[in-house]
Every structure is written in C-alpha cells, then in structure tokens.
Amino acid sequence: MEYSPTTERCTKCIMPKSAAVVRFDAQGVCSHCTNHQSFLFKGETELIRLLDRHRKPEREFDCIVNISGGRDSSYTLLKLVKDYGMRVLAVNYHNPFVDEQAARNIQRMVNTLGVKLVQFRFANRIHEKALKDILTVWNRRPSAAMVPAICVGCKIIWPRILRIAKEYRIRCIVNGGNPYEYTTFKKELLGVHQNTGLTRSYFLNAKGLVKEALQNLSYTNPRRFPIMAKAFLFSNQYSLGSRILGSGIEKIDLFHYIPWEENDVLGRIRNELGWEPPAGISSTWRFDCRLSHLKDLMYLSTIGVTEKDDFYSKMVRESRMTRDQALERIAQENTIHTGIIEDVLQQIGMKSSDARKLLRRLPAANSFTADLDR
C-alpha cells in the first residue's frame, strides 16, 4: 500500500511540509536545506593508509567487516577483499527479523569471496521479547523520538562484535556507514542540531531520551532499564561502551573516506556477488531487517515523514540526484508493507488488540487490520 501524506514539499529538496520537526521559510525552503553542510570525505589515500597499518602477516585476519546482507555492507566486504586485498573476517548478527533474501545474500557473498563468516545470535528470544516490550510501551503514547527504541536488539550487538575481534586478535573493524543516511530529523526530535557530529550527538541524545522517557514513565520500569541502558552504551561504534570495551580497536566507516555512489554499489554487488534485493519491495535500502517497514509506519503516523524522505533529500542537496528523481523514488518506495508488519507482530506474539491499534494509525492500513480478526 502506498502512503502519501502530502504533495507539498520543500521547493529545493523533497522534505514534506507535514513533517512536524521541519521548518519552512517564506519561499518554501526547509530548514534542513538552509542549514545543510556538505559532507567532507577523508579520501581513499587516507583509507588505504589506515588499512595498511593493520596488515599483519602473523595474524589470520587483518580486519572485520560487519555484514547484514544489505547493499552497503555487501559492497564494503567486496571492496575490502577485492580492491584492497584485506584478509577479512565477516561477522553477522543473525537478526531474528532478517529478510530471507538478505540471509541468502550473506551466504552467497562469503562463498563467492571465500571469506570466513562468524555468525552469532542472542539466546532466549531476547531480541523478540525486547521488541514486544518496547513496542507495547510506545503504543501507549506514540512518540516519533522513541521510534529508534524498537531497534534495541540491534543496538546491543557491539559487545559481541568487539569480543570476536579480541578473540581473533583483530584491531580493525570496517563498517558500511553512509553519511547520507544519518537521519537528520532523528537528531532534531531529541533536540540535537542537524550539523552536530556523531560523537557529540551521542552524548546530547541522552538529555533528549530522558525527557522523552519522562513523558511515558513505562520506559523507566526497572525491568526495562538493563537492556535500555546497554543499548545506549553500545548503540554504535562511537558510543561510550564501544569506546571503552573496544579500546585499541580502530573503527572505520568506508563511506566516510570514499563517496557513496549508488550505481557503483548496486552494479558491483549484483555483478560480482550475485546480490539481489527481495521481490515485491521497490527500495534496495535497509530491506535487510524487516523492522524497517514497522519504522516507516511509526514515523508516518506520528510526524508524516520517513527515513527515505530524509535520505533522498540529502542526495538532492549533495547534487547526487535531481529533485524530480527523488520525488519519483518516494512515489515508489514510501509504501507500507502491511503483510511484513503483520508477520513481525505475530512473530513477537503481540496482542491482537495492540496490533490493531498500531496498524490503524494510518488510513492506508485500515483494510489490513480487519484481517487480524480472522
């Protein structure tokens, strides 16, 4: 089902005027465009210099690459192995919500490249239970600022990844982080300016999260505190917990050094790795975790915008696509995949009444919610 909250958008990019956190001037230009600062890449020469420091013949592996089966991590693995000649250990968190096609991509790429794969998962359905718990709390008082909390299960994987690095005596972890996909409105929802750097944003987010939690005290329940605290401490490679536990391990984001070029990324992984997107989904971005569809629903229903609106708006500002091209993408990709959302809610055992309440937040989902009664 397609969902279009409005046809009124920024006159320079494509941010919708319905987006609650975006301001517009008299000319219809959004605040994200007004305050935009182009990303400065560090350069491939610097990247190669860093990688060369970690080539240790006496060790089995030079670095780790985290892979999810999505496009950017797949390209990162390809680039490190084929272009830079690194001896890579591929690491994958076996996410219980992984798309089946992403799982197939993982096996295909490690076989094609001949790299060792270490996969891990959490016992006792920790991820599923955490999602059900957080989603139930969120449903009581929907808040766009707290949508990322549903990803709590993936925010606690860094301790395991860092332990794997130490086990294999690896001092370098390379990620496929793309600066264009760092969602601006997420920061602003927590009171952080869009141009604040990643490290500083991490610490400033804490104040915003506390404020949001006080608006919905269910988040402060003592039984939720351990996983929420761990998720904050280890939310990414720049977080406090990751810095402490991963002391001495260098973390590199590939696309902070070389520009992200969509045609090159998709062309190479398709041709050289046999990579494929899932059938029935028009976007190749973040399909690897099925929770992305749930996040789209939650963001659209609270502030009328998706992460894709933000992502393609950045691409327009960076002159990497035209505004018309971005509008065409959004028309195809801002789709509510209610069938996938239903599968996720059933997988976590969410009550039918809570599921209906969530799905009915969008008119586009109304025809689907009746199916839950059957």
Kinemage of the C-alpha trace (Angstrom):
@kinemage 1
@onewidth
@group {chain A} dominant
@subgroup {mainchain}
@vectorlist {calphas} color= white
{ca met a 1} P 0.000 0.000 0.000
{ca glu a 2} L 1.317 3.398 -0.950
{ca tyr a 3} L 1.053 6.235 1.506
{ca ser a 4} L 1.478 9.885 0.529
{ca pro a 5} L 0.982 12.252 3.469
{ca thr a 6} L 1.114 15.374 1.282
{ca thr a 7} L 2.170 16.661 -2.120
{ca glu a 8} L 3.533 19.859 -0.578
{ca arg a 9} L 7.260 19.567 -0.147
{ca cys a 10} L 10.340 21.724 0.180
{ca thr a 11} L 10.991 23.639 -3.025
{ca lys a 12} L 14.664 22.605 -3.016
{ca cys a 13} L 14.614 19.039 -1.644
{ca ile a 14} L 11.651 16.729 -1.010
{ca met a 15} L 11.035 17.047 2.730
{ca pro a 16} L 7.235 17.125 3.184
{ca lys a 17} L 5.686 20.174 4.794
{ca ser a 18} L 3.709 17.828 7.027
{ca ala a 19} L 6.950 16.787 8.750
{ca ala a 20} L 6.431 18.046 12.289
{ca val a 21} L 10.105 18.763 13.031
{ca val a 22} L 10.958 20.671 9.840
{ca arg a 23} L 10.554 24.441 9.495
{ca phe a 24} L 9.900 26.234 6.194
{ca asp a 25} L 10.656 29.808 5.151
{ca ala a 26} L 8.517 32.114 3.020
{ca gln a 27} L 9.982 30.629 -0.165
{ca gly a 28} L 9.045 27.107 0.886
{ca val a 29} L 12.645 26.066 1.620
{ca cys a 30} L 13.054 23.711 4.565
{ca ser a 31} L 15.376 24.301 7.495
{ca his a 32} L 17.364 21.193 6.583
{ca cys a 33} L 18.324 22.822 3.266
{ca thr a 34} L 19.061 26.176 4.895
{ca asn a 35} L 21.394 24.618 7.468
{ca his a 36} L 22.903 21.932 5.248
{ca gln a 37} L 26.657 21.433 5.319
{ca ser a 38} L 28.201 19.213 2.672
{ca phe a 39} L 29.993 16.155 3.977
{ca leu a 40} L 33.777 16.251 3.574
{ca phe a 41} L 35.240 12.888 2.655
{ca lys a 42} L 38.615 11.939 4.082
{ca gly a 43} L 39.843 10.420 0.838
{ca glu a 44} L 40.840 6.964 -0.378
{ca thr a 45} L 44.532 7.652 0.176
{ca glu a 46} L 43.900 8.107 3.903
{ca leu a 47} L 41.694 4.999 3.942
{ca ile a 48} L 44.415 2.854 2.387
{ca arg a 49} L 46.978 4.264 4.817
{ca leu a 50} L 44.802 3.201 7.753
{ca leu a 51} L 44.156 -0.237 6.289
{ca asp a 52} L 47.854 -0.792 5.611
{ca arg a 53} L 48.591 -0.294 9.317
{ca his a 54} L 46.511 -3.385 10.075
{ca arg a 55} L 48.102 -5.799 7.593
{ca lys a 56} L 49.774 -8.231 9.976
{ca pro a 57} L 51.177 -11.346 8.247
{ca glu a 58} L 51.498 -13.145 11.586
{ca arg a 59} L 47.728 -12.917 12.120
{ca glu a 60} L 44.988 -14.774 10.284
{ca phe a 61} L 42.837 -11.696 9.611
{ca asp a 62} L 43.521 -8.000 9.047
{ca cys a 63} L 40.060 -6.694 9.834
{ca ile a 64} L 36.391 -7.430 10.488
{ca val a 65} L 33.545 -6.323 8.254
{ca asn a 66} L 30.044 -6.368 9.715
{ca ile a 67} L 27.607 -7.681 7.117
{ca ser a 68} L 23.818 -7.725 7.109
{ca gly a 69} L 23.026 -8.802 3.565
{ca gly a 70} L 22.077 -5.242 2.670
{ca arg a 71} L 23.686 -3.261 -0.106
{ca asp a 72} L 26.248 -1.130 1.751
{ca ser a 73} L 27.754 -3.811 3.974
{ca ser a 74} L 27.921 -6.153 0.972
{ca tyr a 75} L 29.789 -3.533 -1.032
{ca thr a 76} L 32.113 -2.861 1.903
{ca leu a 77} L 33.051 -6.544 2.087
{ca leu a 78} L 33.593 -6.672 -1.682
{ca lys a 79} L 35.701 -3.526 -1.640
{ca leu a 80} L 37.903 -4.648 1.255
{ca val a 81} L 38.571 -8.090 -0.227
{ca lys a 82} L 38.851 -7.433 -3.963
{ca asp a 83} L 40.055 -3.837 -4.191
{ca tyr a 84} L 42.227 -3.509 -1.089
{ca gly a 85} L 43.362 -7.109 -0.669
{ca met a 86} L 42.463 -7.266 3.009
{ca arg a 87} L 42.109 -10.606 4.792
{ca val a 88} L 38.627 -10.131 6.152
{ca leu a 89} L 36.654 -11.938 8.808
{ca ala a 90} L 32.968 -11.382 8.029
{ca val a 91} L 30.773 -11.063 11.121
{ca asn a 92} L 26.996 -11.209 11.102
{ca tyr a 93} L 24.412 -10.859 13.825
{ca his a 94} L 21.743 -13.414 12.972
{ca asn a 95} L 18.869 -10.986 13.427
{ca pro a 96} L 15.564 -12.841 14.038
{ca phe a 97} L 13.896 -10.240 11.798
{ca val a 98} L 16.295 -10.592 8.877
{ca asp a 99} L 14.745 -10.653 5.415
{ca glu a 100} L 15.179 -14.076 3.798
{ca gln a 101} L 16.806 -12.528 0.733
{ca ala a 102} L 19.375 -10.763 2.904
{ca ala a 103} L 20.235 -14.111 4.512
{ca arg a 104} L 20.728 -15.637 1.057
{ca asn a 105} L 22.913 -12.706 0.029
{ca ile a 106} L 25.164 -13.297 3.028
{ca gln a 107} L 25.831 -16.928 2.184
{ca arg a 108} L 26.319 -16.152 -1.481
{ca met a 109} L 28.842 -13.369 -0.908
{ca val a 110} L 31.032 -15.188 1.617
{ca asn a 111} L 31.129 -18.215 -0.680
{ca thr a 112} L 31.953 -16.093 -3.716
{ca leu a 113} L 34.706 -14.166 -1.957
{ca gly a 114} L 35.993 -17.136 0.013
{ca val a 115} L 35.927 -15.369 3.380
{ca lys a 116} L 35.255 -16.866 6.784
{ca leu a 117} L 31.912 -15.997 8.352
{ca val a 118} L 31.214 -15.814 12.076
{ca gln a 119} L 27.536 -15.559 12.926
{ca phe a 120} L 26.030 -15.069 16.350
{ca arg a 121} L 22.572 -14.715 17.824
{ca phe a 122} L 21.036 -13.947 21.206
{ca ala a 123} L 19.604 -16.759 23.278
{ca asn a 124} L 16.159 -16.939 24.878
{ca arg a 125} L 14.481 -14.737 22.259
{ca ile a 126} L 15.955 -11.635 23.877
{ca his a 127} L 15.528 -9.560 20.724
{ca glu a 128} L 11.905 -10.595 20.147
{ca lys a 129} L 10.953 -10.024 23.785
{ca ala a 130} L 12.618 -6.604 23.850
{ca leu a 131} L 10.813 -5.523 20.689
{ca lys a 132} L 7.418 -6.621 22.007
{ca asp a 133} L 8.012 -4.840 25.299
{ca ile a 134} L 9.198 -1.542 23.784
{ca leu a 135} L 6.541 -1.554 21.074
{ca thr a 136} L 3.786 -2.092 23.642
{ca val a 137} L 5.093 0.843 25.689
{ca trp a 138} L 5.411 3.033 22.597
{ca asn a 139} L 1.842 2.212 21.580
{ca arg a 140} L 0.542 3.740 24.838
{ca arg a 141} L 1.967 7.155 23.964
{ca pro a 142} L 3.338 7.242 20.415
{ca ser a 143} L 6.411 9.431 20.049
{ca ala a 144} L 8.480 9.817 16.911
{ca ala a 145} L 11.564 10.466 19.035
{ca met a 146} L 11.288 6.988 20.560
{ca val a 147} L 10.809 5.048 17.317
{ca pro a 148} L 14.528 4.042 17.236
{ca ala a 149} L 13.970 2.255 20.555
{ca ile a 150} L 12.355 -0.632 18.673
{ca cys a 151} L 15.845 -1.393 17.336
{ca val a 152} L 17.107 -2.041 20.858
{ca gly a 153} L 18.036 -5.626 19.947
{ca cys a 154} L 20.478 -4.489 17.249
{ca lys a 155} L 21.913 -1.779 19.482
{ca ile a 156} L 23.401 -4.338 21.858
{ca ile a 157} L 25.455 -6.313 19.334
{ca trp a 158} L 28.666 -4.298 19.720
{ca pro a 159} L 29.928 -6.078 22.857
{ca arg a 160} L 29.741 -9.379 20.978
{ca ile a 161} L 31.456 -7.967 17.881
{ca leu a 162} L 34.253 -6.486 19.970
{ca arg a 163} L 34.745 -9.784 21.790
{ca ile a 164} L 35.037 -11.582 18.449
{ca ala a 165} L 37.650 -9.035 17.364
{ca lys a 166} L 39.681 -9.672 20.502
{ca glu a 167} L 39.318 -13.433 20.170
{ca tyr a 168} L 40.842 -13.297 16.669
{ca arg a 169} L 43.371 -10.595 17.650
{ca ile a 170} L 41.865 -8.163 15.123
{ca arg a 171} L 42.479 -4.447 15.690
{ca cys a 172} L 40.343 -3.003 12.886
{ca ile a 173} L 36.580 -3.089 12.187
{ca val a 174} L 35.235 -1.647 8.940
{ca asn a 175} L 31.587 -0.660 8.588
{ca gly a 176} L 29.456 0.437 5.658
{ca gly a 177} L 28.203 3.568 7.387
{ca asn a 178} L 26.839 6.035 4.840
{ca pro a 179} L 26.769 9.715 5.936
{ca tyr a 180} L 23.794 10.417 3.661
{ca glu a 181} L 21.644 8.013 5.653
{ca tyr a 182} L 22.281 9.565 9.077
{ca thr a 183} L 18.731 10.777 9.564
{ca thr a 184} L 18.565 14.482 10.370
{ca phe a 185} L 15.097 14.565 11.857
{ca lys a 186} L 16.003 11.863 14.398
{ca lys a 187} L 18.570 14.203 15.909
{ca glu a 188} L 16.204 17.158 15.945
{ca leu a 189} L 13.490 15.143 17.671
{ca leu a 190} L 15.898 14.826 20.593
{ca gly a 191} L 16.880 18.496 20.499
{ca val a 192} L 20.216 17.996 18.702
{ca his a 193} L 21.146 20.336 15.831
{ca gln a 194} L 21.425 18.659 12.449
{ca asn a 195} L 25.098 19.592 11.973
{ca thr a 196} L 26.268 18.194 15.298
{ca gly a 197} L 28.911 15.495 14.824
{ca leu a 198} L 28.309 11.805 15.530
{ca thr a 199} L 30.289 11.630 18.757
{ca arg a 200} L 28.822 14.789 20.290
{ca ser a 201} L 25.316 13.796 19.118
{ca tyr a 202} L 25.633 10.565 21.074
{ca phe a 203} L 26.070 12.403 24.362
{ca leu a 204} L 23.478 15.098 23.608
{ca asn a 205} L 20.926 12.424 22.743
{ca ala a 206} L 20.926 11.341 26.384
{ca lys a 207} L 19.177 14.527 27.507
{ca gly a 208} L 16.505 14.147 24.851
{ca leu a 209} L 15.947 10.487 25.678
{ca val a 210} L 15.481 11.237 29.369
{ca lys a 211} L 12.943 13.936 28.516
{ca glu a 212} L 11.008 11.532 26.282
{ca ala a 213} L 11.088 8.749 28.878
{ca leu a 214} L 9.625 11.106 31.484
{ca gln a 215} L 6.700 11.715 29.130
{ca asn a 216} L 5.983 7.980 29.161
{ca leu a 217} L 7.082 6.578 32.510
{ca ser a 218} L 6.615 2.999 31.321
{ca tyr a 219} L 10.072 3.324 29.770
{ca thr a 220} L 11.524 3.777 33.254
{ca asn a 221} L 10.268 0.439 34.554
{ca pro a 222} L 13.230 -1.215 36.363
{ca arg a 223} L 12.927 -4.419 34.350
{ca arg a 224} L 13.469 -2.445 31.131
{ca phe a 225} L 16.433 -0.471 32.419
{ca pro a 226} L 19.213 -3.058 31.824
{ca ile a 227} L 18.596 -3.521 28.099
{ca met a 228} L 17.804 0.173 27.524
{ca ala a 229} L 20.997 1.204 29.317
{ca lys a 230} L 23.060 -1.344 27.398
{ca ala a 231} L 21.514 -0.185 24.118
{ca phe a 232} L 22.538 3.402 24.867
{ca leu a 233} L 26.055 2.476 25.993
{ca phe a 234} L 26.686 0.321 22.905
{ca ser a 235} L 24.375 1.923 20.333
{ca asn a 236} L 27.137 2.329 17.739
{ca gln a 237} L 30.891 2.303 17.293
{ca tyr a 238} L 31.182 5.841 18.673
{ca ser a 239} L 29.231 5.190 21.863
{ca leu a 240} L 30.792 5.247 25.303
{ca gly a 241} L 30.590 1.499 25.904
{ca ser a 242} L 32.064 0.678 22.487
{ca arg a 243} L 34.942 3.074 23.063
{ca ile a 244} L 35.773 1.561 26.443
{ca leu a 245} L 35.334 -2.107 25.550
{ca gly a 246} L 36.878 -1.586 22.125
{ca ser a 247} L 39.864 0.400 23.290
{ca gly a 248} L 42.717 -0.166 20.859
{ca ile a 249} L 40.405 -1.358 18.073
{ca glu a 250} L 40.112 1.068 15.169
{ca lys a 251} L 36.634 1.560 13.689
{ca ile a 252} L 36.465 2.723 10.087
{ca asp a 253} L 33.389 3.765 8.102
{ca leu a 254} L 34.131 3.123 4.424
{ca phe a 255} L 31.888 5.881 3.100
{ca his a 256} L 33.469 8.490 5.331
{ca tyr a 257} L 36.519 8.144 3.073
{ca ile a 258} L 35.074 7.488 -0.373
{ca pro a 259} L 31.775 8.903 -1.707
{ca trp a 260} L 28.762 6.604 -1.768
{ca glu a 261} L 27.790 6.099 -5.416
{ca glu a 262} L 24.563 4.126 -5.745
{ca asn a 263} L 25.117 2.892 -9.297
{ca asp a 264} L 28.594 1.642 -8.462
{ca val a 265} L 27.423 -0.017 -5.239
{ca leu a 266} L 24.474 -1.828 -6.791
{ca gly a 267} L 26.228 -2.610 -10.068
{ca arg a 268} L 29.227 -4.256 -8.461
{ca ile a 269} L 27.451 -6.305 -5.807
{ca arg a 270} L 24.949 -7.578 -8.343
{ca asn a 271} L 27.532 -8.462 -10.975
{ca glu a 272} L 30.334 -9.689 -8.711
{ca leu a 273} L 28.457 -11.178 -5.747
{ca gly a 274} L 25.132 -12.205 -7.254
{ca trp a 275} L 23.445 -9.899 -4.737
{ca glu a 276} L 19.696 -9.455 -5.058
{ca pro a 277} L 17.009 -7.312 -3.394
{ca pro a 278} L 13.809 -9.013 -2.195
{ca ala a 279} L 10.926 -9.482 -4.585
{ca gly a 280} L 7.984 -7.130 -4.105
{ca ile a 281} L 9.951 -4.348 -2.420
{ca ser a 282} L 10.922 -1.396 -4.612
{ca ser a 283} L 13.644 0.026 -2.357
{ca thr a 284} L 17.086 -1.567 -2.010
{ca trp a 285} L 17.787 0.434 1.173
{ca arg a 286} L 17.532 -1.172 4.617
{ca phe a 287} L 15.359 -4.043 3.485
{ca asp a 288} L 17.697 -6.481 5.262
{ca cys a 289} L 15.802 -6.010 8.566
{ca arg a 290} L 12.022 -6.292 8.369
{ca leu a 291} L 11.638 -3.822 11.233
{ca ser a 292} L 12.353 -1.043 8.727
{ca his a 293} L 8.772 -1.420 7.482
{ca leu a 294} L 7.461 -1.054 11.009
{ca lys a 295} L 9.559 2.090 11.490
{ca asp a 296} L 8.078 3.587 8.314
{ca leu a 297} L 4.588 3.076 9.724
{ca met a 298} L 5.513 4.603 13.085
{ca tyr a 299} L 7.203 7.668 11.595
{ca leu a 300} L 4.499 8.329 9.020
{ca ser a 301} L 1.785 8.098 11.630
{ca thr a 302} L 3.490 10.496 14.067
{ca ile a 303} L 5.332 13.127 12.004
{ca gly a 304} L 4.366 12.375 8.395
{ca val a 305} L 7.834 11.560 7.114
{ca thr a 306} L 10.035 8.508 6.569
{ca glu a 307} L 13.775 7.991 6.653
{ca lys a 308} L 13.649 7.721 2.854
{ca asp a 309} L 12.327 11.290 2.606
{ca asp a 310} L 15.348 12.402 4.630
{ca phe a 311} L 17.825 10.211 2.743
{ca tyr a 312} L 16.787 11.320 -0.740
{ca ser a 313} L 16.584 14.947 0.382
{ca lys a 314} L 20.253 14.726 1.361
{ca met a 315} L 21.046 13.219 -2.024
{ca val a 316} L 19.364 16.186 -3.707
{ca arg a 317} L 21.261 18.691 -1.551
{ca glu a 318} L 24.519 16.931 -2.410
{ca ser a 319} L 23.631 17.055 -6.155
{ca arg a 320} L 23.691 13.269 -6.372
{ca met a 321} L 20.190 13.144 -7.816
{ca thr a 322} L 17.672 15.662 -9.052
{ca arg a 323} L 14.597 16.682 -7.099
{ca asp a 324} L 12.386 15.055 -9.757
{ca gln a 325} L 14.325 11.797 -9.440
{ca ala a 326} L 13.900 11.900 -5.675
{ca leu a 327} L 10.158 12.512 -5.993
{ca glu a 328} L 9.892 9.551 -8.347
{ca arg a 329} L 11.742 7.346 -5.855
{ca ile a 330} L 9.470 8.392 -2.991
{ca ala a 331} L 6.347 7.718 -5.045
{ca gln a 332} L 7.574 4.136 -5.492
{ca glu a 333} L 9.243 3.473 -2.156
{ca asn a 334} L 7.140 5.142 0.553
{ca thr a 335} L 4.980 2.073 0.774
{ca ile a 336} L 3.503 0.477 3.887
{ca his a 337} L 4.178 -3.252 3.609
{ca thr a 338} L 1.438 -4.326 5.969
{ca gly a 339} L 1.942 -8.018 5.301
{ca ile a 340} L 5.521 -7.881 6.533
{ca ile a 341} L 4.470 -5.830 9.555
{ca glu a 342} L 1.810 -8.386 10.402
{ca asp a 343} L 4.382 -11.187 10.248
{ca val a 344} L 6.666 -9.309 12.636
{ca leu a 345} L 3.875 -8.621 15.131
{ca gln a 346} L 2.823 -12.267 15.056
{ca gln a 347} L 6.449 -13.372 15.456
{ca ile a 348} L 6.803 -11.437 18.705
{ca gly a 349} L 3.385 -12.562 19.966
{ca met a 350} L 1.918 -9.088 20.207
{ca lys a 351} L -1.697 -8.952 21.355
{ca ser a 352} L -4.193 -8.568 18.523
{ca ser a 353} L -5.723 -5.506 20.177
{ca asp a 354} L -2.317 -3.794 20.405
{ca ala a 355} L -1.512 -4.779 16.825
{ca arg a 356} L -4.797 -3.334 15.555
{ca lys a 357} L -4.192 -0.110 17.472
{ca leu a 358} L -0.787 0.236 15.876
{ca leu a 359} L -1.862 -0.590 12.341
{ca arg a 360} L -4.913 1.650 12.406
{ca arg a 361} L -2.708 4.669 12.942
{ca leu a 362} L -2.543 5.009 9.160
{ca pro a 363} L -5.589 5.095 6.860
{ca ala a 364} L -3.592 3.012 4.399
{ca ala a 365} L -3.502 0.168 6.891
{ca asn a 366} L -7.184 0.075 7.776
{ca ser a 367} L -8.135 -2.513 5.190
{ca phe a 368} L -5.427 -4.772 6.534
{ca thr a 369} L -6.295 -4.577 10.218
{ca ala a 370} L -9.566 -6.382 9.635
{ca asp a 371} L -7.538 -9.448 8.674
{ca leu a 372} L -6.257 -9.666 12.263
{ca asp a 373} L -9.754 -10.613 13.443
{ca arg a 374} L -9.999 -13.648 11.197
